[in-house]
Amino acid sequence: YSAVIDEYSEQNIFSNNVLQESGDVALFLFRARRNIVSNNVIRSVSSAAIALDDDSSLNTVTGNFIQEAGNTGIKLSDASNRNIITNNNINTCAQWGISCEVGQSSSAPANLFIGNRVENAGYGGIGLYDAYQSIVKDNLLYRNGGSGIYCSGYVDFSQITGNHCVENSQLSVENAGIRLVTVTNITLANNYCFDAQGL
């Protein structure tokens, strides 16, 4: 790792740093809460650029520039919830621009993904798996390999609103601007999809 905000670290600010050519995750938050990760430049990492894992919650990740991640730009996993992921610019990831697979139950509040730009991510722009009550709003998903926004599993009561999905599904005709797979109780409103497969 280039940097780690480790177990039970709270209320730290990680801002205006340059992380480059990391052999693993560039910035790893592990059981970390109420931290701010802002305005960092992260380039050429072999895994995820920023990862929130194992109940890393109530963090804000904002205004970061991420380019060339060997895995995912920003990755949330293992019960990490109530995070705000906003206004990040993510370009060229082998897998997802942003992924959220946190296994949330109905008792866990949402993660918020607002105002992010994701371009040229191999799997797709934003991927939600078992991410209950997520809010995905006002993001720009442009020319990604798979869907602009992909939802699967237990993502009930999530809200997907005001997003722009443009020229996605570059690598697969099975995807779309926004693709929902085996989901229920999703709100889709005021999204703009300019993709060959649409919604």
BELZI-V968530 format. One line per field, one symbol per residue. ss: DSSP state (2 for helix, 1 for strand, 0 for the rest). phi: phi as a letter, one per 30 degrees, with the letter a starting at -180 (. if undefined). burial: + if it has 16 or more other ideal C-beta (glycine too) atoms within 10 Angstrom, else -. A space follows every 50 residues. Layout:
# BELZI-V968530
ss = ???
phi = ???
burial = ???
This chain:
# BELZI-V968530
ss = 00111000010011100111000000111100100111001111100001 11100010011100111110000111100000011100111110011111 10000000000111001111100111111000001110011100001111 1100000011100111000000000001111000001110011100000
phi = .dabcceidbhcccbhcccbhddbddbccbhcbhcccbhccbbhcdbddb bcbhidbicccbidcbbicdbbdbbcahidbhcccbhccbbibdccdbbb bcidcddcddccbbidcbbicddldbccbhbeidcbbhcccbhcdcddbb bbidceidbcbidccbhdidcaddcaebbcbhbbhcccahccccbecic
burial = +++-+---+----+--+-+--+--+++++++++-++++-+-++-+-++++ +++-+++++++++++++++++++++++-+++++++++++++++-++++++ ++++---+-++++++++++++++++++++-++++++++++++++++++++ ++-+++-+++--++++-+++----++++++-----+-+--+-+-+-+--
